[in-house]
Amino acid sequence: MSAASTSLRAAYDLAGKAVIVTGAGGGIGRTTAELFAAAGAAVLCADISDGAGETAGLISETSGQAVAARVNVTRQAEVEAMVGMAVERFGRLDAIVNNAATISTQLTADLEEAELDRILSVNLKGVFFGCKAAARVMKAAGSGSIVNVASSAIDLALPQTVAYSMSKAAVAQLGKCLAAELGPHGVRVNTVAPGFVITPMTSRHFTKADGSIDEAKKRQVIAELSRGLVLPEPTEAEDVAHAILFLASEAGRQFTGQILRPNGGISMPW
Ligand SMILES: NC(=O)c1ccc[n+]([C@@H]2O[C@H](COP(=O)([O-])OP(=O)(O)OC[C@H]3O[C@@H](n4cnc5c(N)ncnc54)[C@H](O)[C@@H]3O)[C@@H](O)[C@H]2O)c1
């Protein structure tokens, strides 16, 4: 084997490493957990839903190493217990992907305080709790990678997503501040800001009450959310998972405080 291919394998090899993925019960989180397991990592799949167990089951079926935890990321004690469980089960924590989130699609004038609190609790406080609990362990270990999932909503001005967009912009800023804090301790912090991906979060816009898909509505939603896309193909969960894996692995060792945008060119900031 050439030196280049040895270096390539080592850069993405997560054998012997341990990773937490929140919101791993479906969508981008499930795909990310599966990709990390395929790269050799032991994965703690965390979710508020039964989906965490299903994802861990899927990984185990392919001989990967995974455990599931039911975690509500809005509860700091549960997030701390999740990090403790990873360290206890795997003996270490190399990366955490703070991916769990929820969305609200109301006009600002109609957005009730309780709904604003709900979105900020999951999308911002949940990510903060994950960062805080993982930072303690990683700082003590002198290494680690935190990847937070934001959205291209941080670059675009999308109507009817004010709570979601605010929470995601705050997540991006959290990543930069924390990168500056933790960099000297060997811990990297980055953000992935995906474009529109069909997942349970987005497909509910065109799913009928009986669970079937409204194809006309689906085409309309995809057309609306893909406006401005430069590439011909839409972004898929795998594209996001690959960006996350890059940032969490040795290949991304010079990346910290950065925002990576797997979004088909829908936004192109500096
Ligand atoms: N799908 C998209 O188009 C898109 C675009 C940009 C960014 N994102 C971001 O990607 C991430 C994943 O989104 P997705 O589309 O896969 O969504 P999804 O709804 O399919 O998955 C989100 C997961 O988070 C879990 N979750 C929700 N609240 C939780 C809580 N309080 N505690 C623990 N788990 C909780 C859900 O049960 C679900 O399994 C999110 O951060 C989302 O904002 C998605």
The ligand as a MOL file (V3000), in Angstrom:
LIG
                    3D

  0  0  0     0  0            999 V3000
M  V30 BEGIN CTAB
M  V30 COUNTS 44 48 0 0 0
M  V30 BEGIN ATOM
M  V30 1 N -33.8240 18.3090 6.5530 0
M  V30 2 C -33.3970 19.5140 6.1800 0
M  V30 3 O -33.7770 20.0370 5.1190 0
M  V30 4 C -32.4320 20.2690 7.0350 0
M  V30 5 C -31.8340 21.4220 6.4990 0
M  V30 6 C -30.9260 22.1330 7.2550 0
M  V30 7 C -30.6210 21.7120 8.5290 0
M  V30 8 N -31.2090 20.5870 9.0450 0 CHG=1
M  V30 9 C -30.8190 20.1970 10.3820 0
M  V30 10 O -30.3350 18.8690 10.3560 0
M  V30 11 C -30.6010 18.2630 11.6260 0
M  V30 12 C -31.3450 16.9800 11.4140 0
M  V30 13 O -32.5730 17.2910 10.7780 0
M  V30 14 P -33.4860 16.2040 10.0610 0
M  V30 15 O -34.0100 16.8260 8.8480 0
M  V30 16 O -32.7870 14.9050 10.0100 0 CHG=-1
M  V30 17 O -34.6850 16.1840 11.1150 0
M  V30 18 P -35.5610 14.9740 11.6920 0
M  V30 19 O -36.7690 15.5890 12.2880 0
M  V30 20 O -35.7240 13.9480 10.6480 0
M  V30 21 O -34.6020 14.4080 12.8380 0
M  V30 22 C -34.4130 15.1380 14.0390 0
M  V30 23 C -34.3130 14.1430 15.1780 0
M  V30 24 O -34.1630 14.8990 16.3850 0
M  V30 25 C -34.9470 14.2810 17.3940 0
M  V30 26 N -35.3090 15.2330 18.4340 0
M  V30 27 C -36.1880 16.2670 18.3490 0
M  V30 28 N -36.2910 16.8780 19.5320 0
M  V30 29 C -35.4460 16.2320 20.3890 0
M  V30 30 C -35.1160 16.3980 21.7480 0
M  V30 31 N -35.6790 17.3590 22.4950 0
M  V30 32 N -34.1900 15.5710 22.2900 0
M  V30 33 C -33.6320 14.5940 21.5500 0
M  V30 34 N -33.9120 14.3710 20.2650 0
M  V30 35 C -34.8150 15.1900 19.6850 0
M  V30 36 C -36.1850 13.7700 16.6440 0
M  V30 37 O -36.8510 12.7600 17.3730 0
M  V30 38 C -35.5860 13.3030 15.3350 0
M  V30 39 O -35.2380 11.9260 15.3650 0
M  V30 40 C -31.3700 19.2960 12.4380 0
M  V30 41 O -30.4640 20.0160 13.2440 0
M  V30 42 C -31.9620 20.1940 11.3660 0
M  V30 43 O -32.2700 21.4700 11.8540 0
M  V30 44 C -32.1040 19.8530 8.3270 0
M  V30 END ATOM
M  V30 BEGIN BOND
M  V30 1 1 1 2
M  V30 2 2 2 3
M  V30 3 1 2 4
M  V30 4 1 4 5
M  V30 5 2 4 44
M  V30 6 2 5 6
M  V30 7 1 6 7
M  V30 8 2 7 8
M  V30 9 1 8 9
M  V30 10 1 8 44
M  V30 11 1 9 10
M  V30 12 1 9 42
M  V30 13 1 10 11
M  V30 14 1 11 12
M  V30 15 1 11 40
M  V30 16 1 12 13
M  V30 17 1 13 14
M  V30 18 2 14 15
M  V30 19 1 14 16
M  V30 20 1 14 17
M  V30 21 1 17 18
M  V30 22 2 18 19
M  V30 23 1 18 20
M  V30 24 1 18 21
M  V30 25 1 21 22
M  V30 26 1 22 23
M  V30 27 1 23 24
M  V30 28 1 23 38
M  V30 29 1 24 25
M  V30 30 1 25 26
M  V30 31 1 25 36
M  V30 32 1 26 27
M  V30 33 1 26 35
M  V30 34 2 27 28
M  V30 35 1 28 29
M  V30 36 1 29 30
M  V30 37 2 29 35
M  V30 38 1 30 31
M  V30 39 2 30 32
M  V30 40 1 32 33
M  V30 41 2 33 34
M  V30 42 1 34 35
M  V30 43 1 36 37
M  V30 44 1 36 38
M  V30 45 1 38 39
M  V30 46 1 40 41
M  V30 47 1 40 42
M  V30 48 1 42 43
M  V30 END BOND
M  V30 END CTAB
M  END
